[in-house]
Amino acid sequence: MFENYNSEKGSLTGSGRGMNRGRGRGRGMRWMGDYSLMDVRLVEPALLAFLQKENLHGYGLLEKLDSLGLDAINPSMIYRILRDYEDIGLVRSDWDSEGTQGPPRRVYAITDEGRAALKRAETSLRETADRIESLLDRIKRDSI
């Protein structure tokens, strides 16, 4: 997997899958010069967290993701997640034709099942944060 890693540039080289996409779009390894899978996975609970406060359209959710430093996530991924969430009942959507000057926009709202999923995600995120903190402590301790 790392055979195409250029340590001088701190990035992957080559023309295989995921190569030459440019920075900030899609999956990759931020610590190697691109976006991490963890960043992509943080989008999922973030969307539910934003929707628990207010109903939003896709563009509004993209703006909120900017505040978490997830601004380079491909917008098509956001809409795909929202469609999947709607299919499994975590969110619902309706068309808002009154709040826009242009064509109607789909506005998303969290469901009770979405709130329960967000609560489970919160527990998982706390456990992950604890593991990350433990790893960072080990890195710091072992590098001294």
C-alpha positions as CSV (number, residue, x, y, z in Angstrom):
1,M,0.0,0.0,0.0
2,F,2.8,2.4,0.8
3,E,5.0,1.6,-2.2
4,N,4.0,4.8,-3.8
5,Y,4.6,7.0,-0.8
6,N,7.1,9.8,-1.5
7,S,8.5,10.7,1.9
8,E,10.2,13.9,0.6
9,K,6.9,15.3,-0.6
10,G,4.8,13.6,2.2
11,S,2.3,12.3,-0.3
12,L,1.4,9.3,-2.5
13,T,2.6,9.2,-6.1
14,G,1.5,7.1,-9.0
15,S,-1.6,6.6,-11.1
16,G,-3.5,3.9,-9.2
17,R,-6.9,4.2,-7.6
18,G,-7.2,7.4,-5.7
19,M,-4.2,9.0,-7.2
20,N,-4.0,12.4,-8.8
21,R,-7.3,13.6,-7.5
22,G,-5.9,16.7,-6.0
23,R,-6.0,17.7,-2.3
24,G,-9.1,17.7,-0.2
25,R,-11.6,15.7,-2.2
26,G,-12.6,12.1,-1.5
27,R,-10.9,9.5,0.6
28,G,-7.2,9.4,1.3
29,M,-4.8,9.8,4.2
30,R,-4.5,13.3,5.6
31,W,-1.5,12.3,7.6
32,M,0.1,11.4,4.2
33,G,-1.1,14.5,2.4
34,D,-4.8,14.0,1.7
35,Y,-8.1,13.6,3.5
36,S,-8.5,10.8,6.0
37,L,-11.2,8.2,6.2
38,M,-11.8,9.4,9.7
39,D,-12.7,12.9,8.4
40,V,-15.2,11.3,6.0
41,R,-16.7,9.1,8.8
42,L,-17.1,12.2,11.0
43,V,-19.5,13.6,8.4
44,E,-22.2,11.0,9.3
45,P,-22.8,11.9,12.9
46,A,-22.2,15.6,12.2
47,L,-25.1,15.7,9.8
48,L,-27.4,14.3,12.5
49,A,-26.0,16.7,15.1
50,F,-26.7,19.7,12.9
51,L,-30.2,18.5,12.1
52,Q,-31.1,18.0,15.8
53,K,-31.0,21.7,16.2
54,E,-32.7,22.8,13.0
55,N,-34.0,21.6,9.7
56,L,-31.5,22.3,6.9
57,H,-31.1,21.9,3.2
58,G,-28.0,20.2,1.7
59,Y,-26.1,23.5,1.1
60,G,-26.8,24.6,4.7
61,L,-25.4,21.3,5.9
62,L,-22.3,21.8,3.8
63,E,-21.8,25.3,5.3
64,K,-22.0,23.7,8.8
65,L,-19.4,21.1,7.9
66,D,-17.0,24.0,7.2
67,S,-17.1,24.9,10.8
68,L,-15.7,21.5,11.7
69,G,-12.9,21.7,9.2
70,L,-14.7,19.3,6.9
71,D,-15.1,21.7,4.1
72,A,-13.3,19.7,1.5
73,I,-15.6,16.7,1.6
74,N,-17.2,16.2,-1.8
75,P,-20.8,17.5,-1.7
76,S,-22.0,14.4,-3.6
77,M,-21.0,12.3,-0.6
78,I,-23.1,14.5,1.7
79,Y,-26.2,14.0,-0.5
80,R,-25.5,10.3,-0.8
81,I,-25.4,10.0,3.0
82,L,-28.6,12.0,3.4
83,R,-30.4,9.7,0.9
84,D,-29.2,6.6,2.7
85,Y,-30.3,8.2,6.0
86,E,-33.7,8.8,4.6
87,D,-33.9,5.3,3.3
88,I,-33.3,3.8,6.7
89,G,-35.4,6.3,8.6
90,L,-32.8,8.5,10.3
91,V,-34.0,11.7,8.5
92,R,-37.0,12.8,6.5
93,S,-37.1,15.4,3.8
94,D,-39.7,17.8,2.2
95,W,-39.5,20.3,-0.6
96,D,-39.2,23.9,0.5
97,S,-40.5,26.2,-2.2
98,E,-41.3,29.1,0.0
99,G,-37.9,29.8,1.5
100,T,-36.1,30.1,-1.8
101,Q,-36.1,32.5,-4.7
102,G,-35.1,29.8,-7.1
103,P,-36.3,26.2,-7.6
104,P,-37.5,24.3,-4.5
105,R,-34.9,22.8,-2.3
106,R,-35.1,19.6,-0.3
107,V,-35.0,20.3,3.5
108,Y,-33.9,17.6,5.9
109,A,-35.1,16.9,9.4
110,I,-34.0,14.4,12.0
111,T,-36.4,11.6,13.1
112,D,-36.7,9.9,16.5
113,E,-34.7,7.0,15.1
114,G,-32.0,9.5,13.9
115,R,-31.8,11.0,17.5
116,A,-31.3,7.5,18.8
117,A,-28.6,6.8,16.2
118,L,-26.9,10.1,17.2
119,K,-26.9,9.1,20.8
120,R,-25.2,5.8,19.9
121,A,-22.7,7.8,17.7
122,E,-22.0,10.0,20.7
123,T,-21.0,7.0,22.8
124,S,-18.8,5.6,20.0
125,L,-17.1,9.0,19.4
126,R,-16.3,9.4,23.1
127,E,-14.7,5.9,23.1
128,T,-12.8,6.7,19.9
129,A,-11.6,10.0,21.4
130,D,-10.3,8.1,24.5
131,R,-8.4,5.7,22.3
132,I,-6.9,8.5,20.2
133,E,-5.9,10.3,23.4
134,S,-4.2,7.2,24.7
135,L,-2.3,6.7,21.4
136,L,-1.2,10.4,21.4
137,D,0.0,10.0,25.0
138,R,2.0,6.9,23.9
139,I,3.5,8.7,20.9
140,K,4.5,11.6,23.1
141,R,5.9,9.4,25.9
142,D,7.9,7.1,23.5
143,S,9.4,10.0,21.5
144,I,11.0,11.7,24.6
